[in-house]
Amino acid sequence: MTRERFDGRVNETIGAQLGLGFLPPSQIPYFFGLFALFMPYIYFHLLEGLLLFLLVYATWWVLTGNEPTRLFEQLYVPRRWLSQNLAVEVDRAGVPVPEQKRQRVVRMKVSGKPKTYHYIEPEYHLLTHGEVRLETRTAGYYLLRRGMQLMFIFAWEVGGKDPSMTSEQAFGILNAINDGLQAIPNGVDLKIYQDISSGSQEYLRQQANLIRNGNIDRLSTELVKSRAHRAREMDANGELQNNRIFVYAKYRVPLGAQYAVTRNWFEEFLFRLQPVIGAMTPGVEVSAQKWDAVIRYAFRYCYERVDSVLSSGFGLKLQTLGAQAMYERDYADLHESPAYAVPHLLITDEERTYPVINSGIHVRSALFEPEAGLYTTPIPGRSVLKFPSRTRRQYAGFVELGRVKGYPKESGSISRGAMRFLWRVLAAEQRPVHNCRVICELTKDRSGLDVHSADRIISNSIKREALAAKRQTVDVIAMRRRESAIEARDQLEEN
């Protein structure tokens, strides 16, 4: 991974968009749309119609440029959000669910002006946290429901790889990771969250423990204090970076005949509008036994298999997150103060599945509870989010690394150029970026590894042919292997 030959050859058309002559791809729909509107006038008045069409389209192009969507973004007014303060209820199957409220918006006067606020809880599908405690193992999860589909999300915190490795070691790790991805169960999606922050608290705590618990002399004590002083200086300049890497595995379970009685569209419609009717209809709700069965199945099928792949296949040091750790991680994104106990969760042990209620507020509302008299619901802008309750009044922006062809090449590789661009932004010498989160999705793709294997076969075959030529003979096997490898590599590059 650290040398250009491990990148493989990149298909440069990936991410590219085809234009039409002088028209950029983003302007093509608007060009033909305006032309269709002017067609009747052009049909009867050819010259005047064409001139009028060109004038209108030229004005449109000047206003919007190559990105017409930005004009519509400026006309869009982002919604304002409030927390609805939903209570938690336990259904007949013993599953914590949010209180059902029909009201989605509220109108109030702010500084004498009427404004509309939308409740933020209906935008999320989180039912409850959960925790499986089986065979001396504890694993927390999010339980979400969207329509007739359940989603279980398990989480791990992992340790990264040592950067001081050879190219062969890096390629071996990459090959093992890609082979491990082949063993991921069907229907399971993996996402990696890398939290990058700047701070010296953890480092200073370690140095303090050395002085407090270690039997060290006066000179060593002064050296530890010097390192702590230097850490504070680096923290002030944003040079001391902390990295935490989390892996999330999402598994979807359709509610069908195996785990629940499927509602038809009319029953689902009545259940959403009048929850009391749905609750009183026999055979509609998921029973406690079926909830227990599907939770255990998700634990065996998703958690245990992904945990095995991450530890043995990827060779990573793992720490499974429990329900409390998952809740604290989400709570810390919006609050400065530490989180209390998780409001409610489902616990599955060796015998049964049962709810534990620690608070009367549902987790959707608990995550947005006010702090120090200020709302914690983010304030959306057209390009950023503002967190009003944070003491430093932080903002969040979003950058998507799309359109691979738009990045400059690095050693002839576009994919390497995209990663180099990201690294230069995050690790800039003057003002490095910290307090950010890098999110990527792991998918199965052996094309780069196969191209690399073909290149190695070609290289070895050429060496064998050269040795045979010195002996004034011909290595037919090496020649055929080289031709086959070249043909296979060409097909990979075409695809």
C-alpha positions as CSV (number, residue, x, y, z in Angstrom):
1,M,0.0,0.0,0.0
2,T,3.0,2.3,0.5
3,R,4.4,1.8,-3.0
4,E,2.8,2.7,-6.3
5,R,2.9,-0.8,-7.7
6,F,0.5,-1.9,-5.0
7,D,-2.1,0.6,-6.2
8,G,-2.8,-1.4,-9.4
9,R,-3.9,0.4,-12.5
10,V,-6.9,2.7,-12.0
11,N,-9.7,3.0,-14.5
12,E,-9.6,6.8,-15.1
13,T,-13.2,6.9,-16.3
14,I,-14.4,6.1,-12.7
15,G,-16.3,9.2,-11.4
16,A,-16.1,11.0,-14.8
17,Q,-19.2,12.6,-16.3
18,L,-19.6,13.0,-20.0
19,G,-20.5,16.4,-21.4
20,L,-21.9,17.3,-24.8
21,G,-19.6,19.5,-26.7
22,F,-19.2,22.8,-24.9
23,L,-22.0,21.9,-22.4
24,P,-20.8,20.5,-19.0
25,P,-22.8,17.5,-17.8
26,S,-24.7,19.4,-15.1
27,Q,-26.1,21.8,-17.7
28,I,-27.4,19.3,-20.2
29,P,-30.9,18.7,-18.6
30,Y,-31.5,22.5,-18.3
31,F,-30.3,23.1,-21.9
32,F,-32.8,20.6,-23.4
33,G,-35.5,21.5,-20.9
34,L,-35.4,25.2,-22.0
35,F,-35.1,24.2,-25.6
36,A,-38.3,22.1,-25.3
37,L,-40.1,25.1,-23.8
38,F,-39.0,27.3,-26.7
39,M,-39.7,24.7,-29.4
40,P,-43.3,26.0,-30.3
41,Y,-42.0,29.6,-30.7
42,I,-38.9,28.5,-32.6
43,Y,-41.1,26.5,-35.0
44,F,-43.1,29.6,-36.1
45,H,-40.3,32.2,-35.6
46,L,-37.0,30.4,-36.3
47,L,-34.5,33.2,-36.0
48,E,-36.2,35.2,-33.3
49,G,-36.9,32.0,-31.3
50,L,-33.3,30.8,-31.5
51,L,-32.0,34.2,-30.4
52,L,-34.4,34.4,-27.5
53,F,-33.6,30.9,-26.4
54,L,-29.8,31.6,-26.5
55,L,-30.3,34.8,-24.6
56,V,-32.4,33.1,-21.8
57,Y,-30.0,30.1,-21.6
58,A,-26.9,32.3,-21.5
59,T,-28.4,34.3,-18.7
60,W,-29.2,31.0,-16.9
61,W,-25.6,29.8,-17.4
62,V,-24.1,33.0,-16.1
63,L,-26.3,32.8,-12.9
64,T,-25.7,29.1,-12.2
65,G,-22.3,28.3,-13.8
66,N,-21.4,24.6,-13.8
67,E,-23.3,23.8,-10.6
68,P,-27.0,24.8,-11.0
69,T,-27.9,23.0,-7.8
70,R,-26.2,25.7,-5.8
71,L,-28.8,28.2,-6.9
72,F,-31.6,26.0,-5.6
73,E,-29.7,25.4,-2.4
74,Q,-29.7,29.2,-1.8
75,L,-33.4,29.3,-2.3
76,Y,-34.0,26.5,0.2
77,V,-34.7,27.5,3.8
78,P,-33.4,24.8,6.2
79,R,-35.9,23.5,8.8
80,R,-35.6,24.5,12.4
81,W,-35.7,21.6,14.9
82,L,-36.9,21.1,18.5
83,S,-37.0,18.1,20.8
84,Q,-40.5,16.7,21.5
85,N,-39.6,15.2,24.9
86,L,-41.1,11.8,24.1
87,A,-41.8,9.4,27.0
88,V,-40.9,5.8,26.8
89,E,-43.5,3.1,26.8
90,V,-43.3,-0.7,26.9
91,D,-45.4,-2.6,24.4
92,R,-47.1,-5.9,25.1
93,A,-44.0,-7.8,24.0
94,G,-41.8,-6.0,26.5
95,V,-40.0,-3.8,24.0
96,P,-39.4,-0.1,24.9
97,V,-40.9,2.1,22.2
98,P,-41.4,5.9,22.0
99,E,-44.6,7.6,22.9
100,Q,-46.9,8.1,19.9
101,K,-47.6,11.7,19.1
102,R,-49.3,13.0,16.0
103,Q,-48.0,16.5,16.2
104,R,-44.9,17.0,14.0
105,V,-44.6,20.8,14.0
106,V,-45.1,23.7,16.4
107,R,-45.4,27.4,15.6
108,M,-44.2,30.1,18.0
109,K,-43.2,33.7,18.1
110,V,-39.5,34.4,18.4
111,S,-38.5,38.1,18.8
112,G,-42.0,39.0,17.7
113,K,-41.8,37.0,14.5
114,P,-43.8,33.7,13.9
115,K,-41.5,30.8,13.2
116,T,-42.2,27.1,12.5
117,Y,-40.2,24.4,14.3
118,H,-40.2,20.7,13.4
119,Y,-39.8,17.9,16.0
120,I,-36.6,16.0,15.4
121,E,-37.5,12.7,17.0
122,P,-39.7,11.4,14.1
123,E,-36.7,11.7,11.8
124,Y,-35.0,8.8,13.6
125,H,-35.9,5.2,13.6
126,L,-34.2,4.1,16.8
127,L,-36.5,2.0,19.0
128,T,-34.1,1.2,21.9
129,H,-30.6,0.2,22.9
130,G,-30.0,-3.5,23.6
131,E,-27.4,-5.7,25.1
132,V,-26.8,-9.4,24.6
133,R,-25.1,-11.3,27.5
134,L,-24.3,-14.8,26.4
135,E,-21.4,-17.1,27.1
136,T,-19.5,-14.5,29.1
137,R,-19.7,-12.1,26.2
138,T,-21.5,-8.8,26.3
139,A,-22.4,-6.9,23.1
140,G,-24.5,-3.8,22.8
141,Y,-26.6,-2.8,19.8
142,Y,-29.0,-0.3,18.4
143,L,-32.4,-1.6,17.5
144,L,-34.1,0.3,14.7
145,R,-37.3,-0.3,12.9
146,R,-38.2,1.2,9.5
147,G,-41.5,-0.1,8.1
148,M,-41.5,-3.9,8.2
149,Q,-37.7,-4.1,8.6
150,L,-35.6,-4.3,11.7
151,M,-32.0,-3.2,11.8
152,F,-29.4,-4.4,14.4
153,I,-26.2,-2.3,14.6
154,F,-23.3,-3.7,16.6
155,A,-20.1,-1.7,17.4
156,W,-16.5,-2.3,18.1
157,E,-13.6,0.0,19.0
158,V,-10.4,-1.2,17.2
159,G,-6.7,-0.5,17.3
160,G,-5.0,0.6,14.2
161,K,-2.0,-0.9,12.5
162,D,1.6,0.0,13.2
163,P,2.7,2.4,10.4
164,S,6.3,1.2,10.6
165,M,6.0,-1.8,8.3
166,T,7.5,-2.9,5.0
167,S,5.6,-2.7,1.7
168,E,5.3,-6.5,1.6
169,Q,3.8,-6.5,5.1
170,A,1.3,-3.8,4.1
171,F,0.3,-5.7,1.0
172,G,-0.1,-8.9,3.1
173,I,-2.4,-7.0,5.5
174,L,-4.4,-5.6,2.6
175,N,-4.8,-9.0,1.1
176,A,-5.9,-10.5,4.4
177,I,-8.5,-7.8,5.0
178,N,-9.9,-8.2,1.5
179,D,-10.1,-12.0,2.1
180,G,-11.8,-11.3,5.4
181,L,-14.4,-9.2,3.7
182,Q,-15.4,-12.2,1.5
183,A,-16.4,-13.9,4.8
184,I,-18.7,-11.1,5.9
185,P,-22.3,-12.6,6.0
186,N,-24.7,-11.5,3.4
187,G,-26.9,-8.6,4.4
188,V,-24.3,-7.1,6.7
189,D,-22.8,-3.7,6.0
190,L,-19.6,-2.5,7.6
191,K,-18.7,1.2,8.2
192,I,-15.6,2.6,9.7
193,Y,-15.7,5.8,11.8
194,Q,-12.4,7.5,12.6
195,D,-12.7,10.2,15.2
196,I,-9.8,12.7,15.0
197,S,-9.5,15.2,17.9
198,S,-6.9,17.5,19.3
199,G,-6.3,17.3,23.1
200,S,-3.7,16.5,25.7
201,Q,-6.0,15.3,28.5
202,E,-5.3,11.6,28.0
203,Y,-1.6,12.1,27.6
204,L,-1.3,14.3,30.7
205,R,-3.2,11.7,32.7
206,Q,-0.7,9.1,31.6
207,Q,2.2,11.4,32.7
208,A,0.6,12.1,36.0
209,N,0.2,8.4,36.7
210,L,3.9,7.9,36.0
211,I,4.7,10.4,38.8
212,R,2.0,9.2,41.1
213,N,2.4,5.5,40.8
214,G,6.0,5.0,39.5
215,N,9.1,4.9,41.7
216,I,11.2,7.4,39.7
217,D,14.0,9.7,40.6
218,R,14.0,13.5,40.5
219,L,15.6,13.7,37.1
220,S,12.9,11.4,35.6
221,T,10.2,13.4,37.3
222,E,11.5,16.6,35.7
223,L,11.6,14.9,32.3
224,V,8.0,13.8,32.7
225,K,7.0,17.4,33.7
226,S,8.8,18.7,30.6
227,R,6.9,16.3,28.4
228,A,3.6,17.4,29.9
229,H,4.5,21.1,29.3
230,R,5.4,20.3,25.7
231,A,2.1,18.5,25.3
232,R,0.1,21.6,26.5
233,E,2.0,23.7,23.9
234,M,1.2,21.2,21.1
235,D,-2.4,21.0,22.2
236,A,-2.7,24.8,22.0
237,N,-1.4,24.7,18.4
238,G,-3.7,21.8,17.4
239,E,-0.6,19.6,16.8
240,L,-1.4,16.8,19.3
241,Q,-3.8,14.4,17.5
242,N,-5.9,11.7,19.1
243,N,-7.4,8.9,16.9
244,R,-10.2,6.5,17.8
245,I,-11.5,4.0,15.3
246,F,-14.9,2.4,15.5
247,V,-16.4,-0.3,13.3
248,Y,-20.2,-0.6,12.9
249,A,-21.9,-3.7,11.5
250,K,-25.5,-3.2,10.4
251,Y,-27.8,-6.3,9.8
252,R,-31.3,-6.0,8.4
253,V,-34.0,-8.4,9.4
254,P,-37.3,-8.3,7.4
255,L,-40.3,-8.9,9.6
256,G,-41.9,-11.9,7.9
257,A,-43.5,-15.2,8.8
258,Q,-40.5,-16.4,10.7
259,Y,-40.5,-13.7,13.3
260,A,-43.8,-11.8,13.1
261,V,-47.2,-11.7,11.5
262,T,-46.8,-9.5,8.4
263,R,-49.3,-6.6,8.3
264,N,-50.9,-5.7,5.0
265,W,-50.7,-2.0,3.8
266,F,-54.1,-1.2,5.4
267,E,-53.2,-2.6,8.8
268,E,-49.8,-0.7,8.7
269,F,-51.7,2.5,7.8
270,L,-54.1,2.1,10.7
271,F,-51.2,1.2,13.1
272,R,-49.4,4.5,12.2
273,L,-52.5,6.7,12.5
274,Q,-54.1,5.0,15.4
275,P,-51.7,3.0,17.5
276,V,-54.4,1.9,19.9
277,I,-56.2,0.0,17.0
278,G,-52.9,-1.7,16.1
279,A,-52.2,-2.7,19.7
280,M,-55.7,-4.2,20.1
281,T,-55.7,-6.1,16.9
282,P,-54.8,-9.8,17.6
283,G,-51.9,-11.3,15.7
284,V,-50.4,-8.0,14.6
285,E,-47.7,-7.3,17.2
286,V,-44.5,-9.2,17.4
287,S,-44.6,-11.6,20.4
288,A,-42.0,-11.6,23.2
289,Q,-40.8,-15.1,22.1
290,K,-40.2,-13.9,18.5
291,W,-38.4,-10.9,19.7
292,D,-36.1,-13.1,21.7
293,A,-35.6,-15.4,18.7
294,V,-34.7,-12.6,16.3
295,I,-32.3,-11.0,18.8
296,R,-30.4,-14.2,19.4
297,Y,-30.3,-14.9,15.6
298,A,-28.8,-11.5,14.9
299,F,-26.2,-12.0,17.6
300,R,-25.2,-15.4,16.2
301,Y,-25.4,-14.5,12.5
302,C,-24.0,-10.9,12.6
303,Y,-22.1,-10.2,15.7
304,E,-20.2,-13.4,16.2
305,R,-19.2,-13.8,12.6
306,V,-18.2,-10.2,12.1
307,D,-16.3,-10.3,15.4
308,S,-14.4,-13.4,14.2
309,V,-13.5,-11.7,10.9
310,L,-12.3,-8.5,12.5
311,S,-10.1,-10.3,15.0
312,S,-8.7,-13.2,13.0
313,G,-9.2,-12.1,9.4
314,F,-8.3,-8.4,9.8
315,G,-5.9,-9.0,12.7
316,L,-7.3,-6.1,14.8
317,K,-7.4,-5.6,18.5
318,L,-11.1,-5.4,19.4
319,Q,-13.2,-4.1,22.2
320,T,-16.9,-4.6,21.8
321,L,-19.0,-1.6,22.9
322,G,-21.8,-2.2,25.3
323,A,-25.1,-0.3,25.3
324,Q,-23.9,2.3,27.9
325,A,-20.7,3.0,25.8
326,M,-22.7,3.4,22.6
327,Y,-25.1,5.8,24.3
328,E,-22.3,7.8,25.9
329,R,-20.6,8.2,22.5
330,D,-23.8,9.6,20.9
331,Y,-24.5,11.8,23.9
332,A,-21.0,13.4,23.9
333,D,-21.6,14.7,20.3
334,L,-24.2,17.2,21.7
335,H,-23.3,17.7,25.3
336,E,-20.3,18.7,27.4
337,S,-21.4,17.1,30.6
338,P,-21.1,13.3,31.0
339,A,-24.1,11.1,30.2
340,Y,-26.3,9.3,32.8
341,A,-27.3,5.7,32.5
342,V,-28.7,4.7,29.2
343,P,-32.5,5.5,29.4
344,H,-33.7,2.1,28.5
345,L,-32.5,-1.1,26.9
346,L,-33.4,-4.7,26.1
347,I,-31.2,-7.3,27.9
348,T,-30.9,-10.8,26.5
349,D,-29.3,-13.4,28.7
350,E,-29.2,-17.2,28.8
351,E,-32.8,-17.4,29.8
352,R,-34.9,-14.6,28.4
353,T,-35.1,-11.1,26.9
354,Y,-36.5,-8.4,29.2
355,P,-36.6,-4.5,29.3
356,V,-34.7,-2.3,31.8
357,I,-36.1,1.2,32.2
358,N,-33.7,3.7,33.8
359,S,-35.6,6.9,32.8
360,G,-39.1,7.8,31.7
361,I,-37.7,9.7,28.6
362,H,-37.2,7.8,25.4
363,V,-33.6,7.7,24.1
364,R,-34.5,9.8,21.0
365,S,-35.4,12.7,23.3
366,A,-32.7,12.0,25.9
367,L,-30.0,12.5,23.2
368,F,-31.4,16.0,22.6
369,E,-32.1,17.1,26.2
370,P,-31.2,20.7,27.0
371,E,-27.9,21.5,28.7
372,A,-27.3,24.6,30.9
373,G,-30.6,26.1,29.7
374,L,-29.7,25.8,26.0
375,Y,-31.2,23.6,23.4
376,T,-29.0,20.9,22.0
377,T,-30.8,20.3,18.7
378,P,-28.4,21.3,15.9
379,I,-29.3,24.4,14.0
380,P,-28.9,23.6,10.3
381,G,-27.6,26.1,7.8
382,R,-27.2,25.6,4.0
383,S,-23.7,24.2,4.4
384,V,-23.0,23.6,8.1
385,L,-24.7,22.6,11.4
386,K,-24.3,24.7,14.5
387,F,-24.3,23.1,18.0
388,P,-25.7,25.8,20.2
389,S,-25.1,24.1,23.6
390,R,-21.4,23.5,23.1
391,T,-19.3,25.8,25.2
392,R,-17.2,26.6,22.1
393,R,-20.2,26.9,19.8
394,Q,-18.9,24.3,17.4
395,Y,-19.9,23.9,13.8
396,A,-20.0,20.8,11.6
397,G,-19.5,20.7,7.9
398,F,-19.7,17.7,5.5
399,V,-17.3,16.9,2.7
400,E,-18.0,13.9,0.4
401,L,-15.0,12.5,-1.5
402,G,-16.8,11.7,-4.7
403,R,-15.9,12.0,-8.4
404,V,-12.5,10.3,-8.1
405,K,-11.3,11.6,-11.4
406,G,-11.4,15.1,-10.0
407,Y,-8.3,14.5,-7.8
408,P,-4.8,14.9,-9.1
409,K,-2.8,11.8,-9.7
410,E,-0.2,10.6,-7.2
411,S,2.5,8.4,-8.8
412,G,0.2,7.8,-11.7
413,S,-2.7,6.6,-9.5
414,I,-6.0,8.6,-9.1
415,S,-7.1,6.6,-6.1
416,R,-3.8,7.3,-4.4
417,G,-4.2,11.0,-5.3
418,A,-7.6,11.1,-3.6
419,M,-6.1,9.7,-0.4
420,R,-3.1,12.1,-0.6
421,F,-5.5,15.0,-1.0
422,L,-7.4,14.0,2.1
423,W,-4.2,13.5,4.1
424,R,-2.8,16.9,3.1
425,V,-6.0,18.5,4.3
426,L,-6.1,16.7,7.6
427,A,-2.4,16.9,8.3
428,A,-1.6,20.4,7.0
429,E,1.5,21.9,8.5
430,Q,0.0,25.3,9.3
431,R,-3.5,24.5,10.5
432,P,-4.1,20.7,10.7
433,V,-7.8,19.7,10.8
434,H,-8.9,18.1,14.0
435,N,-12.2,17.5,15.7
436,C,-13.4,15.7,12.6
437,R,-14.9,12.3,11.7
438,V,-13.9,10.3,8.6
439,I,-16.5,7.8,7.6
440,C,-16.0,5.1,5.0
441,E,-17.7,1.9,4.0
442,L,-15.9,-1.4,3.5
443,T,-16.9,-3.4,0.4
444,K,-15.5,-6.4,-1.4
445,D,-13.2,-5.6,-4.3
446,R,-10.3,-7.7,-5.5
447,S,-9.6,-5.9,-8.8
448,G,-6.6,-4.1,-7.5
449,L,-5.1,-7.2,-5.8
450,D,-5.8,-9.3,-9.0
451,V,-4.0,-6.7,-11.1
452,H,-1.0,-6.8,-8.7
453,S,-0.9,-10.6,-8.9
454,A,-1.0,-10.5,-12.7
455,D,1.9,-8.0,-12.7
456,R,4.0,-10.3,-10.5
457,I,3.3,-13.2,-12.8
458,I,4.4,-11.1,-15.8
459,S,7.5,-9.9,-14.0
460,N,8.5,-13.4,-13.0
461,S,7.8,-14.9,-16.4
462,I,10.0,-12.2,-18.1
463,K,12.8,-13.1,-15.7
464,R,12.5,-16.8,-16.5
465,E,12.5,-16.0,-20.3
466,A,15.6,-13.9,-19.9
467,L,17.4,-16.8,-18.1
468,A,16.3,-19.2,-20.8
469,A,17.6,-16.8,-23.5
470,K,21.0,-16.8,-21.8
471,R,21.1,-20.6,-22.0
472,Q,20.1,-20.3,-25.7
473,T,16.8,-22.0,-25.2
474,V,13.1,-21.0,-24.9
475,D,10.9,-21.3,-21.8
476,V,7.5,-22.0,-23.4
477,I,5.7,-22.3,-20.0
478,A,6.9,-18.9,-18.9
479,M,5.9,-17.4,-22.3
480,R,2.4,-18.8,-22.1
481,R,2.0,-17.6,-18.4
482,R,3.1,-14.1,-19.4
483,E,0.7,-13.9,-22.3
484,S,-2.2,-15.2,-20.2
485,A,-1.4,-12.7,-17.4
486,I,-1.2,-9.8,-19.8
487,E,-4.6,-10.8,-21.3
488,A,-6.2,-11.1,-17.8
489,R,-4.8,-7.8,-16.7
490,D,-6.1,-6.1,-19.8
491,Q,-9.6,-7.5,-19.1
492,L,-9.4,-6.2,-15.5
493,E,-8.4,-2.8,-16.6
494,E,-11.3,-2.7,-19.1
495,N,-13.8,-3.5,-16.4
